[in-house]
Amino acid sequence: MNAVDRFDHPAWVAAAGTLVSYGLILLVMFAALFALPFLVYSALL
């Protein structure tokens, strides 16, 4: 049995998709809540 075959189950794909989408959501929230307000504030000063 190949080591990659152990992770060929749909549950592993779902777990990886969940982690990637969670990371993307956190990145968007960070940009919307911290980066954009900082850039707007620094541009106005």
N, CA, C and O atoms as a GROMACS GRO file, in nm:
protein
  180
    1MET      N    1   0.084  -0.118   0.000
    1MET     CA    2   0.000   0.000   0.000
    1MET      C    3   0.089   0.124   0.000
    1MET      O    4   0.183   0.135   0.079
    2ASN      N    5   0.058   0.215  -0.088
    2ASN     CA    6   0.131   0.340  -0.101
    2ASN      C    7   0.086   0.437   0.010
    2ASN      O    8  -0.028   0.432   0.055
    3ALA      N    9   0.178   0.523   0.053
    3ALA     CA   10   0.145   0.617   0.160
    3ALA      C   11   0.039   0.717   0.115
    3ALA      O   12  -0.041   0.764   0.197
    4VAL      N   13   0.037   0.751  -0.013
    4VAL     CA   14  -0.061   0.846  -0.064
    4VAL      C   15  -0.200   0.783  -0.068
    4VAL      O   16  -0.300   0.853  -0.054
    5ASP      N   17  -0.208   0.652  -0.086
    5ASP     CA   18  -0.337   0.584  -0.091
    5ASP      C   19  -0.412   0.594   0.041
    5ASP      O   20  -0.535   0.584   0.043
    6ARG      N   21  -0.342   0.612   0.149
    6ARG     CA   22  -0.408   0.624   0.280
    6ARG      C   23  -0.491   0.751   0.289
    6ARG      O   24  -0.587   0.757   0.365
    7PHE      N   25  -0.454   0.854   0.213
    7PHE     CA   26  -0.522   0.983   0.219
    7PHE      C   27  -0.609   1.007   0.097
    7PHE      O   28  -0.637   1.122   0.062
    8ASP      N   29  -0.652   0.900   0.031
    8ASP     CA   30  -0.733   0.912  -0.090
    8ASP      C   31  -0.882   0.903  -0.060
    8ASP      O   32  -0.963   0.885  -0.152
    9HIS      N   33  -0.919   0.916   0.064
    9HIS     CA   34  -1.060   0.906   0.104
    9HIS      C   35  -1.125   1.044   0.092
    9HIS      O   36  -1.059   1.145   0.116
   10PRO      N   37  -1.253   1.049   0.056
   10PRO     CA   38  -1.320   1.179   0.044
   10PRO      C   39  -1.321   1.261   0.174
   10PRO      O   40  -1.332   1.384   0.170
   11ALA      N   41  -1.309   1.195   0.287
   11ALA     CA   42  -1.306   1.271   0.413
   11ALA      C   43  -1.180   1.357   0.423
   11ALA      O   44  -1.185   1.467   0.477
   12TRP      N   45  -1.069   1.307   0.372
   12TRP     CA   46  -0.946   1.387   0.373
   12TRP      C   47  -0.956   1.506   0.279
   12TRP      O   48  -0.906   1.614   0.309
   13VAL      N   49  -1.022   1.486   0.166
   13VAL     CA   50  -1.042   1.597   0.072
   13VAL      C   51  -1.132   1.702   0.136
   13VAL      O   52  -1.108   1.822   0.121
   14ALA      N   53  -1.236   1.658   0.205
   14ALA     CA   54  -1.325   1.752   0.272
   14ALA      C   55  -1.253   1.828   0.383
   14ALA      O   56  -1.273   1.948   0.400
   15ALA      N   57  -1.169   1.757   0.458
   15ALA     CA   58  -1.093   1.823   0.565
   15ALA      C   59  -0.997   1.926   0.508
   15ALA      O   60  -0.984   2.036   0.562
   16ALA      N   61  -0.929   1.892   0.399
   16ALA     CA   62  -0.837   1.987   0.337
   16ALA      C   63  -0.912   2.108   0.282
   16ALA      O   64  -0.867   2.221   0.296
   17GLY      N   65  -1.026   2.084   0.219
   17GLY     CA   66  -1.107   2.195   0.168
   17GLY      C   67  -1.158   2.285   0.279
   17GLY      O   68  -1.164   2.407   0.263
   18THR      N   69  -1.194   2.224   0.391
   18THR     CA   70  -1.239   2.302   0.506
   18THR      C   71  -1.128   2.391   0.559
   18THR      O   72  -1.150   2.509   0.587
   19LEU      N   73  -1.009   2.336   0.572
   19LEU     CA   74  -0.896   2.415   0.623
   19LEU      C   75  -0.858   2.527   0.527
   19LEU      O   76  -0.828   2.638   0.571
   20VAL      N   77  -0.860   2.499   0.398
   20VAL     CA   78  -0.825   2.603   0.300
   20VAL      C   79  -0.930   2.714   0.300
   20VAL      O   80  -0.895   2.832   0.298
   21SER      N   81  -1.057   2.676   0.302
   21SER     CA   82  -1.161   2.779   0.301
   21SER      C   83  -1.162   2.858   0.431
   21SER      O   84  -1.189   2.978   0.429
   22TYR      N   85  -1.135   2.794   0.543
   22TYR     CA   86  -1.126   2.865   0.670
   22TYR      C   87  -1.012   2.967   0.666
   22TYR      O   88  -1.028   3.079   0.713
   23GLY      N   89  -0.899   2.927   0.610
   23GLY     CA   90  -0.787   3.020   0.597
   23GLY      C   91  -0.819   3.137   0.507
   23GLY      O   92  -0.780   3.250   0.536
   24LEU      N   93  -0.890   3.112   0.398
   24LEU     CA   94  -0.928   3.220   0.308
   24LEU      C   95  -1.026   3.317   0.374
   24LEU      O   96  -1.017   3.438   0.357
   25ILE      N   97  -1.120   3.262   0.450
   25ILE     CA   98  -1.214   3.347   0.522
   25ILE      C   99  -1.141   3.434   0.624
   25ILE      O  100  -1.171   3.553   0.636
   26LEU      N  101  -1.046   3.376   0.696
   26LEU     CA  102  -0.969   3.455   0.792
   26LEU      C  103  -0.887   3.563   0.723
   26LEU      O  104  -0.874   3.674   0.776
   27LEU      N  105  -0.833   3.534   0.607
   27LEU     CA  106  -0.756   3.632   0.533
   27LEU      C  107  -0.845   3.748   0.488
   27LEU      O  108  -0.805   3.864   0.498
   28VAL      N  109  -0.963   3.718   0.438
   28VAL     CA  110  -1.056   3.823   0.394
   28VAL      C  111  -1.102   3.906   0.513
   28VAL      O  112  -1.110   4.028   0.504
   29MET      N  113  -1.131   3.840   0.624
   29MET     CA  114  -1.174   3.915   0.743
   29MET      C  115  -1.062   4.003   0.796
   29MET      O  116  -1.088   4.116   0.838
   30PHE      N  117  -0.938   3.955   0.794
   30PHE     CA  118  -0.825   4.036   0.838
   30PHE      C  119  -0.811   4.159   0.749
   30PHE      O  120  -0.790   4.270   0.798
   31ALA      N  121  -0.822   4.138   0.618
   31ALA     CA  122  -0.810   4.251   0.527
   31ALA      C  123  -0.923   4.352   0.547
   31ALA      O  124  -0.899   4.473   0.547
   32ALA      N  125  -1.045   4.302   0.565
   32ALA     CA  126  -1.160   4.392   0.578
   32ALA      C  127  -1.162   4.465   0.712
   32ALA      O  128  -1.203   4.580   0.719
   33LEU      N  129  -1.117   4.399   0.818
   33LEU     CA  130  -1.128   4.458   0.951
   33LEU      C  131  -1.002   4.533   0.997
   33LEU      O  132  -1.011   4.620   1.084
   34PHE      N  133  -0.887   4.500   0.940
   34PHE     CA  134  -0.764   4.562   0.988
   34PHE      C  135  -0.686   4.632   0.877
   34PHE      O  136  -0.647   4.748   0.894
   35ALA      N  137  -0.662   4.566   0.767
   35ALA     CA  138  -0.576   4.625   0.664
   35ALA      C  139  -0.644   4.742   0.593
   35ALA      O  140  -0.584   4.848   0.579
   36LEU      N  141  -0.768   4.725   0.550
   36LEU     CA  142  -0.837   4.834   0.481
   36LEU      C  143  -0.858   4.956   0.570
   36LEU      O  144  -0.830   5.067   0.526
   37PRO      N  145  -0.907   4.941   0.693
   37PRO     CA  146  -0.919   5.061   0.778
   37PRO      C  147  -0.785   5.129   0.804
   37PRO      O  148  -0.778   5.252   0.809
   38PHE      N  149  -0.679   5.052   0.819
   38PHE     CA  150  -0.548   5.112   0.840
   38PHE      C  151  -0.504   5.192   0.718
   38PHE      O  152  -0.452   5.303   0.730
   39LEU      N  153  -0.526   5.137   0.599
   39LEU     CA  154  -0.489   5.208   0.477
   39LEU      C  155  -0.574   5.334   0.458
   39LEU      O  156  -0.521   5.437   0.417
   40VAL      N  157  -0.701   5.327   0.487
   40VAL     CA  158  -0.788   5.445   0.475
   40VAL      C  159  -0.746   5.550   0.577
   40VAL      O  160  -0.738   5.668   0.543
   41TYR      N  161  -0.722   5.509   0.699
   41TYR     CA  162  -0.682   5.603   0.805
   41TYR      C  163  -0.549   5.669   0.772
   41TYR      O  164  -0.533   5.790   0.788
   42SER      N  165  -0.453   5.590   0.725
   42SER     CA  166  -0.322   5.648   0.694
   42SER      C  167  -0.327   5.736   0.569
   42SER      O  168  -0.246   5.828   0.555
   43ALA      N  169  -0.421   5.711   0.478
   43ALA     CA  170  -0.434   5.794   0.361
   43ALA      C  171  -0.497   5.929   0.395
   43ALA      O  172  -0.470   6.030   0.329
   44LEU      N  173  -0.581   5.929   0.497
   44LEU     CA  174  -0.649   6.055   0.534
   44LEU      C  175  -0.561   6.146   0.618
   44LEU      O  176  -0.590   6.265   0.630
   45LEU      N  177  -0.457   6.094   0.676
   45LEU     CA  178  -0.370   6.178   0.760
   45LEU      C  179  -0.258   6.242   0.682
   45LEU      O  180  -0.177   6.316   0.738
   0.00000   0.00000   0.00000
